[in-house]
Amino acid sequence: MAQDKAKFIEAINKSYTTSGASIYLGAGVLDGNIIAEAKVNLPLRMMNRHGMIAGATGSGKTRTLQVLAEQLSNAGVAVFMSDIKGDLSGIAQAGTPNEKLTQRAKDLGIGFNPEDHPVELYSLSGKKGAQMRATVTEFGPILLAKVLELNDTQTGVLTILFKYADDKKLAIVDLSDLKKVLSYLSEDAGAAEIKNDYGTISTSTSGTILRKIVALEQMGVNNIFGEKSFDIEDLISKVDGKGVISLMNVSDLQDKPAVFSTFMLSLLAEIYQTLPEAGDLDKPKLVFFLDEAHLLFRDASKAFLEQIEQIVRLIRSKGVGVFFCSQLAQDVPSNVLAQLGNRVQHVLRAFTPNDADALKQTVKTYPKSDFYDIQTTLTQMGIGQAIITVLNEKGIPTEVVHTHLTPPTSIMGPLPESDYNAHLKKSDLYEKYAETINPESAFEILSERMEKLQKEVAEAEEEKKEAKESAPRRGEKSTFEKVMASPVTRELGRQLVRGVFGMLFGKTPRR
């Protein structure tokens, strides 16, 4: 047994000892015993190789997120994550020691030192943090189609709207702009304008899209589209050398998962498009955690999946790491999962045949271990424990290790309401994004154009009406005809004719 322990410690330390800065995740577990000497570290420079945090409900995923966020902040790395249940805001306040926390730290051979961290609070509703917004143009047709739950045909029409607006320099800032562009291109003048270059938009398709936009507005989330648009640079900041942890509180939007999950992806796309190339850094600029990742991929179109795959593949060169969090690794498409080099797998349950199949699929994604039956270990781990494999400094996958995770140093729960509100009032960003700006955009431009067209049509109809009214009726003689047909005119005409003929033939008229 002692020989197995020595061999275990040697193997784990060989895999997880780093020469550069790292995140301390915890210590290895062998035969149910915590081996404090077998330290499990994740190299900071490998954090932009992305990762996956998975496990059953109640297995400790949220606290793992908290541990990673805290240590990244201490290393000067900015963090962005969604706060699904509203219980991550406690990161802003130092934790309170208790028997369980102290014992966990002791088992790992470390001390428990409570610590707070710089936190910015954001919200999509504007009620629980600084208002996060994006213009409809920044959101793009593919992501917006996901939020609106459009089919392929409807997504194609939405793409036409964006293409037309881009070509004509029409800013689509909010949903009112989008509805106006849709309305304009569905009417006669707009339809004729786009027919040759963009194609036609059927009335039924435009009507369906319009109804879905209205439905989204009725959900009360239309304020996420507009100006002032969120500035990505605000995510990458430090306070006293610590990276700022940006929390997007979506606890009031839990019944609208497609909205907040897709909004997070739009932020990630904006980060990719905005940040310059950074090369291979010693530590990332930003680590982005996508919680409830399965919501992103549910009923996702091929174009949507391709966009995610491209972002994940290329964004690491911008100095950004992306971690997906979900119950099962299989919630993430295989093309994306293959790019996630760091894996933290909490306990899995196997209560149903589907659970058993998921367990077998998960086991297949891990390399063979000399120390564990991975399938058995995955179902028997305690809360706050996980199977871990990461990339070492050379980019090589490490030994699979059952890990007893280190505890968070901040409050494991939400800030008290009074502290939460006080935190918001101190935030400069809360004030910065409080004001809504309404610039001239597609709505105003197309409204003016449509009003002008309607005026021209009305004037043309009026002219036509006047012309019709002034024209002689059928069978009725004009004024000229009436004058020419009068007796006086006929008599004058006869006398004129006589006079002319008399002049021609040398005869004088009778007196």
C-alpha positions, 0 to 999 in steps of 0.5 A: 500500500505504501508503495502504491502511495509513493508511486501515486504521489510521484505520478501526480507530481510529475504530471501537475508540477509547473515551472510557471504560475498555476491554479491550485485545484486540490490534492489527489485521492487514492483508495478513499484517502486524501493525499495532500502531497499529490498536489493538482495544479492547472498551469495558467498559460494553459487556461486559454486551451479552454475547458469543461466543468461537468457533473450532476446537480448538487455535485459542487460545480458552482463552487469549482467555478468560484475557486477558479474565479478567485485564483484567476483574479489573484493572478491578475486575470479577468473573469466573466461568468453568468450567475444563474441562481444569483449565488455567486455575488458572495465572491465580493466578500471574504468568507467566514471560517467554519469547521467544515472549511477548516477541516477541508483545508487541513486535509489538503495541507493548507491554511484557510485564509478568507479573502474578498475579490473585486466584482462587477455586477451586471444584469440583462434586465438592469434590475440586478446590476449594470445594464448589459446591452448589444445592438441588434447589428452586433448580435447578428442574424445567426444568434438572433435567430436562435433567440427567436427560435426561427427555422432555416427559411426564416433565418435566411430572411433574417439574414437578408434584412441584415445584409440589406441594412449593412449595404444601405448603412442602416443601423439596426440598434433595437427591435423597433429598427428590425421591425421597421426594416422587415416592414419596409422590405415586405411592402411594395416599394421595398420588395421591388427594391430588393427583388433582383439583388436579395430575393423576395420575402413572402408575406407569411414568413415576414408575418411569422418573424414579426410575431416572434419579435413581438413575443420577445418584446412581451417577455420584457427582455427587449431592453437588452437590445440598444445603446449604450452598447456594452464595451468589451474593454470593461471586462478586462480590468484590474483593481489593485493588481487583481483581475475583476470578476464580472458576474452577469446575474440572470436569476430573474431570467431563469425562465428565458434560458435561450436569451441569456445563454445566447447573449453570452455567446454574442459577448464572446463573439464580440470579444473575438472580433474586438480584441487584437491577436495576442499570441501565446501568453504566460497567462490569459487576458480573460477567462470566460465561463459559459454556465448551463452550456446545454442551453446553447446547443439545444435545437441549435442550427448548423450555422449556429454550431459552426459559429461556436466552433469557429469562435472556440477554435480561434479565440485562444489566440486573442488571449481568451480561455473559454470554459463550458459548464454543464451536467454532461460532457455530451451536452457539448458537440463533439467538434467543440468538446475536442478543443477543450483541453482541461476537464473537471468532471464531478460525480455522475449519477446512473439512476436510469438507462440514459444515465448509464449510457451517458456514464459509459460515453464519459468514461470513453473520453478519458485516458486509461488510469493505473490508479482508478476504475474511472467508471466506478470512481465517477459514480462514487465521488463525494461533493467537492470532488472531481476527476481531473485531467488538464494540459501541462505546460507542454500541452500534454494531457496529465494523469487522470486524478480523483481530486479533493478540491480546495475550498473557496475563500469568499462567501459561498452564497449571495451577498446580503441584499443590503450589501448587494445594493451598496455594491451597485451604488459604488459601481461607476459602470452601473451609472455608465450603462444606466442611460438609454441612448436613441440614435438615428437608426433604421427606424427613423430613416425608413420611417421618413422614407416610407412617409415620403413614399406614402405622401407621393402616392397620396399626391399621385392619387389626388392628381389622378382624381382631379384629372378624372373630375376635370375630364368630360363625361362620356357623351357630354360635349366640351365647352369648346364644342358647345361654343362652336355648335351655338347658333351665333357661332354658326352664323358668324362662321357662315359670314366669315366663309362668304367673306373669304370666298368673296375675296378669293373670287373677286365678289363682294358680299351682298348688302 
